[in-house]
Amino acid sequence: MTTWRMELQAELDVFERLRLSLLDRAAGKYALVKGSELVNVFGSEVEAIRDGYRRFGNEAFLVKHIVEADVPMIFTSLR
């Protein structure tokens, strides 16, 4: 498991537990999660990130798009 994933596991668990209810009321928006708490829902990713930095500074927090299924993003280095 990657370091960032271990650091944000509590937040990921909260999001997954709330995903269906969030889909019902806020599909397409962005959830800000810190620890075991859903902090708020935002209309854009930028708004959620800004509020996360305002509230938590340089501490880890999760911003997650509220969609039915996550699309994996794969990054590779081209050499």
N, CA, C and O atoms as a GROMACS GRO file, in nm:
protein
  316
    1MET      N    1   0.085  -0.117   0.000
    1MET     CA    2   0.000   0.000   0.000
    1MET      C    3   0.090   0.124   0.000
    1MET      O    4   0.188   0.130   0.074
    2THR      N    5   0.055   0.220  -0.082
    2THR     CA    6   0.137   0.341  -0.092
    2THR      C    7   0.125   0.425   0.034
    2THR      O    8   0.027   0.415   0.108
    3THR      N    9   0.226   0.508   0.059
    3THR     CA   10   0.230   0.590   0.180
    3THR      C   11   0.111   0.684   0.188
    3THR      O   12   0.048   0.695   0.293
    4TRP      N   13   0.078   0.753   0.077
    4TRP     CA   14  -0.036   0.846   0.081
    4TRP      C   15  -0.166   0.772   0.109
    4TRP      O   16  -0.255   0.825   0.175
    5ARG      N   17  -0.177   0.649   0.056
    5ARG     CA   18  -0.300   0.572   0.078
    5ARG      C   19  -0.312   0.533   0.224
    5ARG      O   20  -0.422   0.536   0.280
    6MET      N   21  -0.202   0.495   0.287
    6MET     CA   22  -0.204   0.461   0.429
    6MET      C   23  -0.239   0.584   0.512
    6MET      O   24  -0.315   0.575   0.609
    7GLU      N   25  -0.185   0.699   0.474
    7GLU     CA   26  -0.209   0.822   0.547
    7GLU      C   27  -0.356   0.866   0.537
    7GLU      O   28  -0.409   0.927   0.630
    8LEU      N   29  -0.420   0.836   0.426
    8LEU     CA   30  -0.558   0.880   0.402
    8LEU      C   31  -0.660   0.766   0.412
    8LEU      O   32  -0.774   0.782   0.368
    9GLN      N   33  -0.622   0.652   0.468
    9GLN     CA   34  -0.713   0.538   0.473
    9GLN      C   35  -0.841   0.569   0.549
    9GLN      O   36  -0.949   0.527   0.506
   10ALA      N   37  -0.832   0.640   0.661
   10ALA     CA   38  -0.953   0.674   0.737
   10ALA      C   39  -1.048   0.757   0.652
   10ALA      O   40  -1.169   0.734   0.652
   11GLU      N   41  -0.993   0.855   0.578
   11GLU     CA   42  -1.074   0.940   0.493
   11GLU      C   43  -1.136   0.862   0.377
   11GLU      O   44  -1.253   0.882   0.344
   12LEU      N   45  -1.059   0.773   0.318
   12LEU     CA   46  -1.111   0.688   0.209
   12LEU      C   47  -1.223   0.599   0.259
   12LEU      O   48  -1.323   0.580   0.190
   13ASP      N   49  -1.208   0.545   0.380
   13ASP     CA   50  -1.313   0.460   0.438
   13ASP      C   51  -1.442   0.540   0.461
   13ASP      O   52  -1.551   0.491   0.433
   14VAL      N   53  -1.429   0.662   0.512
   14VAL     CA   54  -1.546   0.747   0.535
   14VAL      C   55  -1.615   0.775   0.402
   14VAL      O   56  -1.737   0.764   0.393
   15PHE      N   57  -1.538   0.812   0.300
   15PHE     CA   58  -1.598   0.842   0.170
   15PHE      C   59  -1.672   0.721   0.115
   15PHE      O   60  -1.785   0.734   0.067
   16GLU      N   61  -1.611   0.604   0.122
   16GLU     CA   62  -1.676   0.483   0.068
   16GLU      C   63  -1.803   0.450   0.145
   16GLU      O   64  -1.902   0.407   0.086
   17ARG      N   65  -1.801   0.471   0.276
   17ARG     CA   66  -1.920   0.445   0.358
   17ARG      C   67  -2.034   0.540   0.320
   17ARG      O   68  -2.152   0.503   0.326
   18LEU      N   69  -1.999   0.664   0.283
   18LEU     CA   70  -2.100   0.765   0.252
   18LEU      C   71  -2.131   0.779   0.103
   18LEU      O   72  -2.220   0.855   0.065
   19ARG      N   73  -2.059   0.706   0.018
   19ARG     CA   74  -2.068   0.727  -0.128
   19ARG      C   75  -2.213   0.723  -0.179
   19ARG      O   76  -2.253   0.813  -0.253
   20LEU      N   77  -2.291   0.623  -0.142
   20LEU     CA   78  -2.428   0.612  -0.196
   20LEU      C   79  -2.516   0.728  -0.153
   20LEU      O   80  -2.593   0.781  -0.233
   21SER      N   81  -2.506   0.769  -0.028
   21SER     CA   82  -2.589   0.883   0.017
   21SER      C   83  -2.540   1.012  -0.048
   21SER      O   84  -2.622   1.099  -0.081
   22LEU      N   85  -2.410   1.026  -0.068
   22LEU     CA   86  -2.358   1.144  -0.138
   22LEU      C   87  -2.403   1.146  -0.283
   22LEU      O   88  -2.434   1.253  -0.337
   23LEU      N   89  -2.407   1.031  -0.347
   23LEU     CA   90  -2.456   1.024  -0.485
   23LEU      C   91  -2.600   1.071  -0.495
   23LEU      O   92  -2.637   1.137  -0.592
   24ASP      N   93  -2.682   1.037  -0.396
   24ASP     CA   94  -2.822   1.078  -0.396
   24ASP      C   95  -2.839   1.229  -0.386
   24ASP      O   96  -2.930   1.286  -0.447
   25ARG      N   97  -2.752   1.294  -0.309
   25ARG     CA   98  -2.773   1.437  -0.283
   25ARG      C   99  -2.671   1.530  -0.345
   25ARG      O  100  -2.692   1.651  -0.349
   26ALA      N  101  -2.559   1.475  -0.395
   26ALA     CA  102  -2.453   1.565  -0.443
   26ALA      C  103  -2.371   1.504  -0.557
   26ALA      O  104  -2.251   1.530  -0.566
   27ALA      N  105  -2.432   1.426  -0.642
   27ALA     CA  106  -2.359   1.363  -0.752
   27ALA      C  107  -2.289   1.467  -0.837
   27ALA      O  108  -2.347   1.571  -0.871
   28GLY      N  109  -2.164   1.438  -0.871
   28GLY     CA  110  -2.086   1.527  -0.955
   28GLY      C  111  -2.011   1.635  -0.879
   28GLY      O  112  -1.928   1.705  -0.937
   29LYS      N  113  -2.039   1.650  -0.751
   29LYS     CA  114  -1.970   1.750  -0.669
   29LYS      C  115  -1.846   1.687  -0.605
   29LYS      O  116  -1.808   1.574  -0.639
   30TYR      N  117  -1.783   1.759  -0.514
   30TYR     CA  118  -1.658   1.714  -0.452
   30TYR      C  119  -1.671   1.715  -0.301
   30TYR      O  120  -1.714   1.814  -0.242
   31ALA      N  121  -1.632   1.604  -0.239
   31ALA     CA  122  -1.638   1.590  -0.094
   31ALA      C  123  -1.502   1.622  -0.033
   31ALA      O  124  -1.399   1.580  -0.085
   32LEU      N  125  -1.503   1.696   0.076
   32LEU     CA  126  -1.383   1.722   0.156
   32LEU      C  127  -1.397   1.639   0.283
   32LEU      O  128  -1.493   1.656   0.359
   33VAL      N  129  -1.300   1.550   0.306
   33VAL     CA  130  -1.304   1.460   0.421
   33VAL      C  131  -1.175   1.474   0.499
   33VAL      O  132  -1.066   1.477   0.442
   34LYS      N  133  -1.188   1.484   0.632
   34LYS     CA  134  -1.071   1.490   0.720
   34LYS      C  135  -1.095   1.396   0.836
   34LYS      O  136  -1.194   1.410   0.908
   35GLY      N  137  -1.006   1.299   0.854
   35GLY     CA  138  -1.023   1.202   0.961
   35GLY      C  139  -1.150   1.122   0.939
   35GLY      O  140  -1.170   1.065   0.831
   36SER      N  141  -1.236   1.119   1.038
   36SER     CA  142  -1.361   1.042   1.028
   36SER      C  143  -1.481   1.131   0.996
   36SER      O  144  -1.595   1.090   1.016
   37GLU      N  145  -1.456   1.252   0.946
   37GLU     CA  146  -1.563   1.349   0.924
   37GLU      C  147  -1.573   1.396   0.779
   37GLU      O  148  -1.473   1.430   0.717
   38LEU      N  149  -1.695   1.396   0.726
   38LEU     CA  150  -1.723   1.464   0.601
   38LEU      C  151  -1.735   1.611   0.636
   38LEU      O  152  -1.829   1.651   0.704
   39VAL      N  153  -1.640   1.691   0.591
   39VAL     CA  154  -1.635   1.832   0.628
   39VAL      C  155  -1.741   1.911   0.553
   39VAL      O  156  -1.818   1.986   0.613
   40ASN      N  157  -1.746   1.894   0.419
   40ASN     CA  158  -1.840   1.968   0.338
   40ASN      C  159  -1.839   1.913   0.197
   40ASN      O  160  -1.754   1.830   0.162
   41VAL      N  161  -1.933   1.960   0.116
   41VAL     CA  162  -1.942   1.923  -0.026
   41VAL      C  163  -1.933   2.053  -0.106
   41VAL      O  164  -1.992   2.154  -0.068
   42PHE      N  165  -1.860   2.049  -0.218
   42PHE     CA  166  -1.834   2.168  -0.297
   42PHE      C  167  -1.868   2.144  -0.444
   42PHE      O  168  -1.870   2.031  -0.491
   43GLY      N  169  -1.895   2.252  -0.514
   43GLY     CA  170  -1.929   2.244  -0.655
   43GLY      C  171  -1.810   2.220  -0.744
   43GLY      O  172  -1.826   2.173  -0.857
   44SER      N  173  -1.690   2.252  -0.697
   44SER     CA  174  -1.570   2.230  -0.779
   44SER      C  175  -1.457   2.174  -0.693
   44SER      O  176  -1.454   2.192  -0.571
   45GLU      N  177  -1.366   2.107  -0.760
   45GLU     CA  178  -1.249   2.051  -0.693
   45GLU      C  179  -1.164   2.162  -0.633
   45GLU      O  180  -1.113   2.149  -0.522
   46VAL      N  181  -1.148   2.271  -0.707
   46VAL     CA  182  -1.066   2.384  -0.660
   46VAL      C  183  -1.122   2.442  -0.531
   46VAL      O  184  -1.046   2.471  -0.438
   47GLU      N  185  -1.254   2.459  -0.524
   47GLU     CA  186  -1.316   2.511  -0.401
   47GLU      C  187  -1.289   2.419  -0.283
   47GLU      O  188  -1.257   2.466  -0.173
   48ALA      N  189  -1.301   2.289  -0.305
   48ALA     CA  190  -1.279   2.192  -0.198
   48ALA      C  191  -1.134   2.194  -0.150
   48ALA      O  192  -1.108   2.190  -0.030
   49ILE      N  193  -1.040   2.201  -0.244
   49ILE     CA  194  -0.898   2.204  -0.208
   49ILE      C  195  -0.865   2.333  -0.133
   49ILE      O  196  -0.794   2.330  -0.032
   50ARG      N  197  -0.917   2.445  -0.180
   50ARG     CA  198  -0.891   2.574  -0.112
   50ARG      C  199  -0.942   2.571   0.032
   50ARG      O  200  -0.874   2.616   0.123
   51ASP      N  201  -1.063   2.518   0.050
   51ASP     CA  202  -1.118   2.512   0.185
   51ASP      C  203  -1.037   2.415   0.272
   51ASP      O  204  -1.017   2.441   0.391
   52GLY      N  205  -0.992   2.305   0.213
   52GLY     CA  206  -0.909   2.211   0.288
   52GLY      C  207  -0.781   2.276   0.337
   52GLY      O  208  -0.743   2.258   0.453
   53TYR      N  209  -0.713   2.351   0.250
   53TYR     CA  210  -0.591   2.420   0.292
   53TYR      C  211  -0.620   2.530   0.395
   53TYR      O  212  -0.543   2.551   0.488
   54ARG      N  213  -0.732   2.599   0.378
   54ARG     CA  214  -0.769   2.704   0.473
   54ARG      C  215  -0.793   2.644   0.612
   54ARG      O  216  -0.750   2.700   0.713
   55ARG      N  217  -0.862   2.530   0.616
   55ARG     CA  218  -0.896   2.468   0.744
   55ARG      C  219  -0.779   2.391   0.807
   55ARG      O  220  -0.757   2.399   0.928
   56PHE      N  221  -0.705   2.317   0.723
   56PHE     CA  222  -0.610   2.219   0.777
   56PHE      C  223  -0.464   2.249   0.745
   56PHE      O  224  -0.374   2.177   0.790
   57GLY      N  225  -0.440   2.354   0.667
   57GLY     CA  226  -0.302   2.388   0.635
   57GLY      C  227  -0.234   2.275   0.560
   57GLY      O  228  -0.287   2.223   0.462
   58ASN      N  229  -0.118   2.238   0.606
   58ASN     CA  230  -0.036   2.137   0.539
   58ASN      C  231  -0.064   1.995   0.588
   58ASN      O  232   0.012   1.903   0.557
   59GLU      N  233  -0.170   1.976   0.665
   59GLU     CA  234  -0.208   1.841   0.708
   59GLU      C  235  -0.281   1.770   0.594
   59GLU      O  236  -0.341   1.834   0.508
   60ALA      N  237  -0.274   1.638   0.595
   60ALA     CA  238  -0.340   1.560   0.490
   60ALA      C  239  -0.492   1.567   0.504
   60ALA      O  240  -0.546   1.560   0.614
   61PHE      N  241  -0.559   1.582   0.390
   61PHE     CA  242  -0.705   1.576   0.382
   61PHE      C  243  -0.739   1.518   0.246
   61PHE      O  244  -0.655   1.514   0.156
   62LEU      N  245  -0.863   1.474   0.231
   62LEU     CA  246  -0.906   1.408   0.108
   62LEU      C  247  -1.012   1.491   0.037
   62LEU      O  248  -1.108   1.536   0.099
   63VAL      N  249  -0.992   1.513  -0.092
   63VAL     CA  250  -1.095   1.571  -0.179
   63VAL      C  251  -1.128   1.464  -0.281
   63VAL      O  252  -1.039   1.416  -0.352
   64LYS      N  253  -1.254   1.426  -0.289
   64LYS     CA  254  -1.294   1.314  -0.375
   64LYS      C  255  -1.416   1.354  -0.457
   64LYS      O  256  -1.512   1.410  -0.406
   65HIS      N  257  -1.410   1.322  -0.586
   65HIS     CA  258  -1.521   1.346  -0.678
   65HIS      C  259  -1.633   1.248  -0.645
   65HIS      O  260  -1.607   1.128  -0.627
   66ILE      N  261  -1.754   1.296  -0.636
   66ILE     CA  262  -1.868   1.211  -0.599
   66ILE      C  263  -1.927   1.153  -0.727
   66ILE      O  264  -2.012   1.214  -0.792
   67VAL      N  265  -1.882   1.034  -0.760
   67VAL     CA  266  -1.926   0.962  -0.879
   67VAL      C  267  -1.949   0.816  -0.840
   67VAL      O  268  -1.904   0.770  -0.735
   68GLU      N  269  -2.020   0.743  -0.928
   68GLU     CA  270  -2.050   0.602  -0.897
   68GLU      C  271  -1.925   0.517  -0.886
   68GLU      O  272  -1.912   0.436  -0.794
   69ALA      N  273  -1.834   0.534  -0.981
   69ALA     CA  274  -1.711   0.452  -0.981
   69ALA      C  275  -1.592   0.541  -1.013
   69ALA      O  276  -1.601   0.631  -1.097
   70ASP      N  277  -1.483   0.515  -0.946
   70ASP     CA  278  -1.361   0.590  -0.972
   70ASP      C  279  -1.294   0.539  -1.098
   70ASP      O  280  -1.288   0.419  -1.123
   71VAL      N  281  -1.243   0.632  -1.177
   71VAL     CA  282  -1.166   0.596  -1.296
   71VAL      C  283  -1.019   0.601  -1.256
   71VAL      O  284  -0.970   0.707  -1.216
   72PRO      N  285  -0.948   0.489  -1.267
   72PRO     CA  286  -0.808   0.489  -1.228
   72PRO      C  287  -0.726   0.583  -1.316
   72PRO      O  288  -0.746   0.591  -1.437
   73MET      N  289  -0.635   0.653  -1.253
   73MET     CA  290  -0.541   0.738  -1.326
   73MET      C  291  -0.404   0.674  -1.315
   73MET      O  292  -0.357   0.646  -1.204
   74ILE      N  293  -0.341   0.652  -1.426
   74ILE     CA  294  -0.212   0.586  -1.428
   74ILE      C  295  -0.108   0.686  -1.477
   74ILE      O  296  -0.122   0.746  -1.584
   75PHE      N  297  -0.004   0.703  -1.399
   75PHE     CA  298   0.104   0.793  -1.436
   75PHE      C  299   0.231   0.713  -1.455
   75PHE      O  300   0.266   0.629  -1.372
   76THR      N  301   0.299   0.738  -1.563
   76THR     CA  302   0.426   0.672  -1.588
   76THR      C  303   0.527   0.776  -1.630
   76THR      O  304   0.491   0.885  -1.676
   77SER      N  305   0.651   0.743  -1.615
   77SER     CA  306   0.754   0.836  -1.663
   77SER      C  307   0.802   0.787  -1.799
   77SER      O  308   0.826   0.668  -1.819
   78LEU      N  309   0.816   0.879  -1.890
   78LEU     CA  310   0.867   0.847  -2.023
   78LEU      C  311   1.015   0.879  -2.023
   78LEU      O  312   1.056   0.990  -1.990
   79ARG      N  313   1.093   0.783  -2.061
   79ARG     CA  314   1.237   0.805  -2.064
   79ARG      C  315   1.291   0.782  -2.202
   79ARG      O  316   1.411   0.795  -2.225
   0.00000   0.00000   0.00000
